[in-house]
Amino acid sequence: MIIECTKENKEIKDVAATMAIENMFLSEDFLNEVIKVKKGEKTFDELRQEIREQYGKS
């Protein structure tokens, strides 16, 4: 996925790059959800809860 190179997206790009260095690649869907959090369209807690529900952890 190509993340637009803006000041606001630098942190997201840094996280994706750090994860890739550790051989842990983030899906495009997940990156889109992180961008929603960054834009204020969703809270971190909402995203965390969705992930926990998706993977069956309460």
Number of C-alpha atoms within 10 A of each C-alpha: 9 6 14 10 9 9 8 12 14 13 12 16 17 11 13 17 15 13 13 12 10 8 9 11 12 14 11 12 10 12 17 13 17 18 17 15 16 16 12 10 11 14 15 15 10 11 16 11 14 13 14 12 11 10 9 8 9 8
